[in-house]
Amino acid sequence: MARRCQLTGTDPMFGHNVSHSNVKTNRRFEPNIQKATFKSEALRRKVSLRITTRAIRSISRAGGLDAYLLGTTDAKLAPEGLRLKHQVKKALAGKPRSPAQAS
């Protein structure tokens, strides 16, 4: 399985280990990928994702998965994140508004 965030698309970066004698050897910086499950109010189900810890913090700061997806531009989301965003938009568009929400 690729070490890539399903929401943000963050993938490994490359660099060098530099020794005391200034010898440079290649290395790979892996993103901190965790498996997390979020409840989507719009989709009325739980969504399980492999995402970075930074994305987990961003989701909690935004107030949930739906709010994060709707508040993030399409350019900053990976294909899986875009697919989820469109599902959430579609679910919210089909939802009838209650009289309390109309005003």
Buried (B, 14 or more C-beta within 10 A) or exposed (E): EEBBBBBBBBEEEEEEEEEEEEEEEEEEEEBEBEEBEBEBEBBEEEBEBBBBEEBBEBBEEBEBBBBBBBEBEEEEBBEBBBEBBEBBBEBEEEEEEEEEEEE
